[in-house]
Amino acid sequence: MFLALDTSTRYAGVALANENQVIASHSWHSTYNHTTELIPTVIHILERAGVTSADLDGVVVALGPGGFSALRVGISAAKGLALVSGKPIVGVGTLDLEAYQFIGSGTRVCALLEAGREECATALFGPDGARIQEDKVYSVDQLVAEITEPTIFCGEGVTGWRKQILSALGSKAQIVKSVPASRVWALVAMGRKKLVSGEVENLNTIQPEYLRMPSIGVSKQRDRVRQGRRPNR
């Protein structure tokens, strides 16, 4: 039995699963932040199932990219639960979660999340499900210039770019409406695979995956590609 936490964006999700069966889940839109909402939701789900943190076999968390503060809330909570239960922690990239249900469909997949400044964080996957490139920040013009084959566009970032993508790519683009609640279910599926295979994180070093550091208090970093991260498939 394990708990999955996702606070990558304004849409958050928590799920409790036993092997490949989701026992309980809750997704919501956070108007302000996840700080005061996440832990009460976790407690409610565990109590409703009659489970304590000691009963967990592991904790799974979405690593981002996403909101700076939002990601830290989710990962800090996941680390705390893993520490208390003494069980492993697993991290999964948020763009991998957005693309999960379309991976291996025989068509290229482009997952998008809003990154601010009229840009999106993106991940591209080939028809066989293999990553074409690591997560990267693009403007809409930069993104469509990369697309030469029929592609499924998915994820929260699709909404704001729908018209531009269709205008530039026409029939090459298949736009899929984002369903935020599905992301935590994808986190359950992908997290379980990693737990079973023993692909766990170091509790002391697991960190959010930022493509761009926050603009307050530090110098801005644009289009920073994560290095050395293995694909989740």
C-alpha positions as CSV (number, residue, x, y, z in Angstrom):
1,M,0.0,0.0,0.0
2,F,1.4,3.4,-0.9
3,L,0.4,7.1,-1.0
4,A,0.8,9.3,-4.1
5,L,1.1,13.1,-3.8
6,D,1.0,15.7,-6.6
7,T,1.3,19.4,-6.0
8,S,3.0,20.4,-9.3
9,T,0.4,23.0,-10.3
10,R,-2.7,24.7,-9.0
11,Y,-4.4,21.3,-9.5
12,A,-3.3,19.0,-6.7
13,G,-4.0,15.3,-6.1
14,V,-3.6,12.7,-3.4
15,A,-4.3,8.9,-3.9
16,L,-4.0,5.9,-1.7
17,A,-3.4,2.6,-3.6
18,N,-2.9,-1.0,-2.9
19,E,-0.8,-2.5,-5.6
20,N,-2.5,-1.4,-8.8
21,Q,-5.9,-0.6,-7.3
22,V,-6.7,3.0,-6.2
23,I,-8.5,2.8,-2.8
24,A,-9.2,6.5,-2.5
25,S,-8.2,9.7,-4.3
26,H,-8.9,13.4,-4.2
27,S,-8.0,16.1,-6.7
28,W,-8.7,19.8,-6.2
29,H,-7.9,23.3,-7.5
30,S,-5.9,25.4,-5.0
31,T,-6.9,29.1,-5.1
32,Y,-4.0,30.2,-3.0
33,N,-1.4,27.5,-2.1
34,H,-1.2,23.8,-1.1
35,T,0.4,24.5,2.3
36,T,-2.8,24.4,4.3
37,E,-4.7,21.9,2.1
38,L,-2.4,19.0,1.4
39,I,-1.8,17.5,4.9
40,P,-5.5,17.6,5.9
41,T,-6.3,15.8,2.7
42,V,-3.7,13.2,3.3
43,I,-5.0,12.7,6.9
44,H,-8.6,12.4,5.7
45,I,-7.8,9.8,3.0
46,L,-5.7,7.7,5.4
47,E,-8.3,7.9,8.2
48,R,-11.1,7.0,5.9
49,A,-9.2,3.9,4.8
50,G,-8.3,3.0,8.3
51,V,-4.6,3.3,7.5
52,T,-1.7,5.0,9.2
53,S,1.6,6.2,7.8
54,A,3.2,3.1,9.4
55,D,1.1,0.9,7.2
56,L,2.5,2.4,4.0
57,D,5.0,0.4,1.8
58,G,6.2,3.6,0.1
59,V,5.4,7.1,-0.9
60,V,5.3,8.4,-4.5
61,V,5.6,12.1,-5.4
62,A,5.4,14.2,-8.6
63,L,8.8,16.0,-9.0
64,G,7.8,18.7,-11.5
65,P,8.3,20.9,-13.4
66,G,5.7,23.1,-11.8
67,G,5.2,25.9,-9.3
68,F,8.2,26.5,-7.1
69,S,6.4,26.7,-3.8
70,A,3.8,24.2,-4.8
71,L,6.4,21.5,-5.6
72,R,8.2,22.1,-2.3
73,V,5.0,21.5,-0.4
74,G,4.4,18.2,-2.0
75,I,7.9,16.9,-1.9
76,S,8.5,18.0,1.8
77,A,5.3,16.2,2.8
78,A,6.3,13.1,0.9
79,K,9.7,13.1,2.5
80,G,8.2,13.5,5.9
81,L,5.8,10.6,5.4
82,A,8.6,8.4,4.1
83,L,10.8,9.3,7.1
84,V,8.0,8.6,9.6
85,S,7.1,5.3,8.0
86,G,10.7,4.3,7.3
87,K,9.6,3.3,3.8
88,P,11.0,4.2,0.3
89,I,10.2,7.3,-1.7
90,V,9.8,7.4,-5.4
91,G,9.7,10.5,-7.7
92,V,8.1,10.8,-11.2
93,G,8.3,13.8,-13.6
94,T,5.1,15.7,-14.0
95,L,5.3,15.9,-17.8
96,D,5.7,12.1,-17.9
97,L,2.5,11.9,-15.9
98,E,0.7,14.2,-18.3
99,A,1.8,12.1,-21.3
100,Y,1.3,8.7,-19.6
101,Q,-2.0,7.6,-21.1
102,F,-0.9,8.4,-24.6
103,I,2.6,6.9,-24.5
104,G,3.1,4.0,-26.9
105,S,0.0,4.9,-28.9
106,G,2.0,4.9,-32.2
107,T,1.9,8.7,-32.4
108,R,4.3,11.3,-31.1
109,V,3.2,12.9,-27.8
110,C,4.0,16.5,-26.6
111,A,3.1,17.2,-22.9
112,L,2.8,20.8,-21.9
113,L,2.7,22.7,-18.6
114,E,2.5,26.5,-18.2
115,A,5.8,28.0,-17.3
116,G,4.8,31.7,-17.2
117,R,6.1,34.5,-19.5
118,E,4.0,33.1,-22.3
119,E,6.1,29.9,-22.3
120,C,5.5,26.3,-21.5
121,A,7.5,23.4,-20.1
122,T,7.4,20.6,-22.6
123,A,8.4,17.0,-23.1
124,L,8.4,15.1,-26.4
125,F,8.0,11.4,-26.8
126,G,8.3,9.3,-29.9
127,P,5.7,6.9,-31.3
128,D,7.2,4.0,-29.4
129,G,7.0,6.0,-26.1
130,A,10.7,6.8,-25.8
131,R,11.7,10.4,-25.0
132,I,12.9,12.5,-27.8
133,Q,14.3,15.1,-25.5
134,E,14.4,16.1,-21.9
135,D,12.0,18.7,-20.4
136,K,12.5,22.1,-21.9
137,V,10.9,25.6,-21.8
138,Y,9.6,26.8,-25.2
139,S,7.6,29.7,-26.6
140,V,4.7,28.5,-28.8
141,D,6.7,29.5,-32.0
142,Q,9.7,27.6,-30.9
143,L,7.6,24.5,-30.1
144,V,5.7,24.3,-33.3
145,A,8.9,24.7,-35.3
146,E,10.1,21.4,-33.7
147,I,7.0,19.5,-34.7
148,T,7.3,17.8,-38.1
149,E,5.1,14.7,-37.6
150,P,1.5,14.1,-36.4
151,T,1.6,14.7,-32.6
152,I,-0.8,14.4,-29.7
153,F,-0.7,17.6,-27.5
154,C,-1.7,17.0,-23.9
155,G,-1.3,18.5,-20.4
156,E,-2.5,21.7,-18.7
157,G,-0.5,23.9,-20.9
158,V,-2.5,22.9,-24.0
159,T,-5.4,25.2,-23.1
160,G,-3.7,28.5,-23.6
161,W,-2.0,27.4,-26.8
162,R,-4.7,25.5,-28.6
163,K,-5.5,28.1,-31.3
164,Q,-1.8,28.8,-32.1
165,I,-0.9,25.1,-32.3
166,L,-3.8,24.3,-34.6
167,S,-3.2,27.3,-36.7
168,A,0.5,26.4,-37.2
169,L,0.2,22.6,-37.5
170,G,-3.4,22.0,-38.8
171,S,-4.1,18.2,-39.1
172,K,-0.7,17.3,-37.7
173,A,-1.9,18.4,-34.2
174,Q,-4.3,16.3,-32.1
175,I,-5.3,18.4,-29.1
176,V,-6.4,16.5,-26.0
177,K,-8.2,18.3,-23.2
178,S,-6.5,18.1,-19.9
179,V,-8.2,16.2,-17.0
180,P,-6.2,17.2,-13.9
181,A,-7.6,14.4,-11.8
182,S,-6.0,11.8,-14.2
183,R,-2.5,12.9,-13.3
184,V,-2.6,11.4,-9.8
185,W,-3.8,8.1,-11.2
186,A,-0.9,8.1,-13.6
187,L,1.3,8.8,-10.6
188,V,0.0,5.7,-9.0
189,A,0.7,3.6,-12.0
190,M,4.1,4.9,-12.7
191,G,5.1,5.1,-9.1
192,R,4.1,1.5,-8.4
193,K,6.3,0.3,-11.3
194,K,9.3,2.1,-9.8
195,L,8.6,0.9,-6.3
196,V,8.4,-2.7,-7.5
197,S,11.6,-2.4,-9.5
198,G,13.4,-0.8,-6.6
199,E,14.0,2.4,-8.5
200,V,13.7,4.6,-5.4
201,E,15.1,8.0,-4.5
202,N,17.5,9.0,-1.8
203,L,15.5,10.6,0.9
204,N,18.3,13.1,1.6
205,T,18.8,14.3,-1.9
206,I,15.4,14.1,-3.7
207,Q,14.6,17.5,-5.0
208,P,11.9,19.3,-7.2
209,E,12.8,19.5,-10.8
210,Y,12.8,23.1,-11.8
211,L,13.4,24.2,-15.4
212,R,13.7,27.8,-14.2
213,M,14.5,29.0,-10.7
214,P,12.1,31.5,-8.9
215,S,12.6,35.1,-9.9
216,I,12.7,36.4,-6.4
217,G,16.1,36.5,-4.7
218,V,18.1,34.7,-7.3
219,S,19.3,35.3,-10.8
220,K,16.9,34.0,-13.5
221,Q,17.7,30.9,-15.4
222,R,15.9,30.4,-18.7
223,D,15.6,27.2,-20.8
224,R,17.6,25.1,-18.3
225,V,17.4,21.5,-19.3
226,R,17.8,18.9,-16.6
227,Q,20.9,16.8,-16.9
228,G,21.2,13.1,-16.4
229,R,17.6,12.2,-15.7
230,R,16.5,8.8,-16.9
231,P,13.2,8.4,-18.8
232,N,10.5,6.9,-16.6
233,R,9.7,4.3,-19.2
